Amino acid sequence: MMGAETHINLFQAVILGMVQGLTEFIPISSTAHLKVVPVLLGWGDPGVSFSAAIQLGSIAAVIWYFWEDLTTLGISAFQALRRQKFDDKDLRVVLGIFLGTVPIVVLGLLLKFVAAEFYDNTLRSLASISIVSIVMGLLLGLAERIGSRKRNFDQLTLTDGVLMGMAEAMALIPGASRSGTTITAGLFMGLERGTAARFSFLLGIPAITLAGLVELKDLLESLGSPGSNTEILPLVGGLVSAVVFSYVAIAWLIRFLQTQNTWIFVWYRLGFGLLILGAIFAHFIPNA
């Protein structure tokens, strides 16, 4: 069973914001690290609501980083619609993001309102997170091995948006990683590494925003109530920390993938998953 959520102070919130920021856009799973790191530090589980709420900091960072791209895409797509130029490349990207967001929204609603207990007590267990991390590491390695990496951003299609959106929906399983599933899918579909990462970040904006706003609403309603594990100052501290470190991670990964492959993330995911499984079996940490 999942452990009880614990009180988060300002220092812990800033550290967790750093963890969120550094792992949201790198394909190693922010959800897994937000669950594992505080447990290893003896802080307990910060909870789904706090973790999802500070994701809004990552959204602020990705909008900040891609602001010029977003405005260009938005203006070009609107103009293409007015002129009925449905083959416009920017319109294809925008429609791809819209269609790609549908699967994660539908599956997310099902998990929240139909299978919430299964999600909290089973999928968010450390053992489950570790196994998923290992499986996704193997899939990323396979995609790196067989992907052709021939298509760039201008060659994206609506089908790419739908397929990457379906992959993104699988990231609702803790440990899978939203950027990990989408970048892996992009490599399987023959996209260049940088293109896969860039489209992954843009595709994630609606999904992470919606998830963060839903959980933030619940979290704000609970602030100050008996049994609440979060206060407003730590929440703000976590959000600011997430903005700063998310921006750093985005800028680093974009530059990294322009010249390097993804094997470092494959080996990290395998090592991370095996280490946590070993710690559970050795009773060093609970399978909470």
TAMO-V781855 format. One record per residue. SS is DSSP state (hx for helix, st for strand, lp for the rest). PHI is phi in whole degrees, 0 to 359 (* if undefined). D_CENTER is the distance of its C-alpha to the mean C-alpha in Angstrom with 1 decimal. Layout:
SS;PHI;D_CENTER + SS;PHI;D_CENTER
This chain:
lp;*;24.1 + lp;287;21.3 + lp;288;22.7 + lp;289;23.5 + st;288;21.2 + lp;248;22.8 + lp;293;23.8 + st;250;21.6 + lp;266;23.8 + hx;297;23.2 + hx;299;23.0 + hx;297;20.5 + hx;296;18.3 + hx;295;18.5 + hx;297;17.6 + hx;293;14.6 + hx;296;13.5 + hx;296;14.1 + hx;299;12.1 + hx;302;9.1 + hx;296;9.9 + hx;284;10.8 + hx;246;7.9 + hx;295;4.7 + lp;257;6.3 + lp;274;8.5 + lp;285;8.1 + lp;230;9.0 + lp;81;6.4 + hx;291;6.1 + hx;300;7.4 + hx;297;10.1 + hx;287;11.2 + hx;291;11.4 + hx;272;13.6 + hx;282;15.5 + hx;301;16.3 + hx;295;18.1 + hx;294;19.8 + hx;296;21.1 + lp;276;22.3 + lp;81;24.1 + lp;271;22.4 + lp;86;21.3 + st;273;18.3 + lp;290;17.0 + lp;96;16.1 + hx;296;13.5 + hx;296;14.8 + hx;297;14.6 + hx;299;11.1 + hx;289;9.9 + hx;295;12.6 + lp;286;11.7 + hx;297;8.4 + hx;298;11.1 + hx;296;12.1 + hx;293;9.1 + hx;294;10.1 + hx;302;13.6 + hx;293;13.1 + hx;290;11.7 + hx;293;14.6 + hx;300;16.9 + hx;293;16.3 + lp;258;16.6 + hx;303;19.1 + hx;296;21.9 + hx;297;20.1 + hx;295;19.0 + hx;293;22.6 + hx;297;24.2 + hx;299;22.2 + hx;297;23.0 + hx;294;26.7 + hx;296;27.2 + hx;295;25.8 + hx;296;28.0 + hx;295;31.0 + hx;295;30.5 + hx;296;30.5 + hx;298;33.7 + lp;270;35.4 + lp;57;34.1 + lp;265;32.8 + lp;285;30.4 + lp;264;30.0 + lp;298;28.6 + hx;294;25.7 + hx;290;23.8 + hx;295;24.4 + hx;299;23.0 + hx;295;19.7 + hx;296;19.6 + hx;295;20.6 + hx;297;18.2 + hx;295;15.3 + hx;297;17.1 + hx;294;17.9 + hx;290;14.6 + hx;280;13.1 + hx;302;15.9 + hx;301;14.8 + hx;289;11.6 + hx;293;13.8 + hx;297;16.7 + hx;293;15.1 + hx;297;13.3 + hx;295;16.8 + hx;298;18.5 + hx;295;16.5 + hx;289;17.1 + hx;254;20.7 + lp;245;21.9 + lp;235;20.3 + hx;298;19.1 + hx;293;21.4 + hx;297;20.3 + hx;297;16.6 + hx;292;17.6 + hx;268;20.4 + hx;243;19.4 + hx;293;15.8 + lp;269;14.8 + lp;289;17.8 + hx;296;17.5 + hx;296;19.4 + hx;297;17.1 + hx;300;14.0 + hx;295;16.2 + hx;296;17.5 + hx;297;14.3 + hx;300;13.2 + hx;295;16.7 + hx;299;16.7 + hx;291;13.5 + hx;298;15.1 + hx;296;18.3 + hx;293;16.9 + hx;296;15.3 + hx;297;18.8 + hx;295;20.6 + hx;296;18.8 + hx;295;19.7 + hx;286;23.2 + hx;255;24.1 + lp;294;22.1 + lp;279;24.6 + lp;54;22.5 + lp;252;25.2 + st;258;23.6 + lp;257;22.4 + hx;296;20.7 + hx;290;24.0 + hx;257;24.3 + lp;294;21.2 + lp;236;22.4 + hx;299;21.6 + hx;299;21.3 + hx;301;18.5 + hx;298;16.5 + hx;295;17.4 + hx;293;16.7 + hx;290;13.2 + hx;294;12.6 + hx;294;13.9 + hx;293;11.8 + hx;299;8.6 + hx;299;10.4 + hx;293;10.7 + hx;288;7.1 + hx;295;8.8 + lp;282;10.6 + lp;305;9.7 + lp;101;9.7 + lp;286;8.7 + lp;81;5.3 + hx;297;3.8 + hx;292;5.5 + hx;295;7.9 + hx;293;9.1 + hx;285;9.6 + hx;295;11.2 + hx;300;13.1 + hx;299;14.3 + hx;299;15.3 + hx;293;17.3 + hx;300;19.0 + lp;274;19.9 + lp;89;21.6 + st;281;19.5 + lp;297;20.0 + hx;302;17.3 + hx;296;17.0 + hx;294;17.1 + hx;300;14.3 + hx;293;12.1 + hx;298;13.5 + hx;291;13.2 + hx;301;9.5 + hx;295;9.0 + hx;293;11.7 + hx;296;10.6 + hx;284;7.3 + hx;302;9.8 + hx;296;11.6 + hx;294;9.1 + hx;291;7.2 + hx;298;10.9 + hx;298;12.5 + hx;297;10.6 + hx;295;11.2 + hx;293;14.7 + hx;298;15.6 + hx;288;14.9 + hx;295;16.4 + hx;300;19.4 + hx;296;20.0 + hx;291;19.5 + hx;295;21.9 + hx;294;24.4 + hx;270;24.5 + lp;300;25.0 + lp;84;28.5 + lp;277;29.2 + lp;302;30.5 + lp;89;28.0 + lp;293;25.2 + lp;258;23.2 + st;222;22.0 + lp;248;24.2 + hx;293;23.6 + hx;297;24.1 + hx;300;21.5 + hx;297;18.9 + hx;296;19.9 + hx;299;19.9 + hx;295;16.3 + hx;294;15.3 + hx;297;17.5 + hx;299;16.3 + hx;296;12.6 + hx;299;14.0 + hx;298;16.1 + hx;284;14.0 + hx;294;11.0 + hx;299;13.9 + hx;299;15.4 + hx;294;12.5 + hx;298;12.1 + hx;299;15.9 + hx;294;16.3 + hx;294;14.0 + hx;301;15.7 + hx;293;19.1 + hx;299;18.4 + hx;285;17.7 + hx;287;20.8 + hx;230;23.0 + lp;236;21.3 + lp;267;19.8 + lp;259;16.8 + hx;297;19.0 + hx;300;18.2 + hx;283;14.7 + hx;299;16.4 + hx;293;18.9 + hx;297;16.6 + hx;296;14.7 + hx;297;18.1 + hx;295;19.6 + hx;299;17.0 + hx;296;17.3 + hx;293;21.1 + hx;297;21.5 + hx;291;20.0 + hx;300;22.0 + hx;298;25.0 + hx;294;24.6 + hx;291;24.5 + hx;295;27.6 + lp;274;29.4 + lp;61;28.8 + lp;284;27.4 + lp;227;24.6 + lp;281;24.5 + lp;277;22.4 + lp;272;21.2
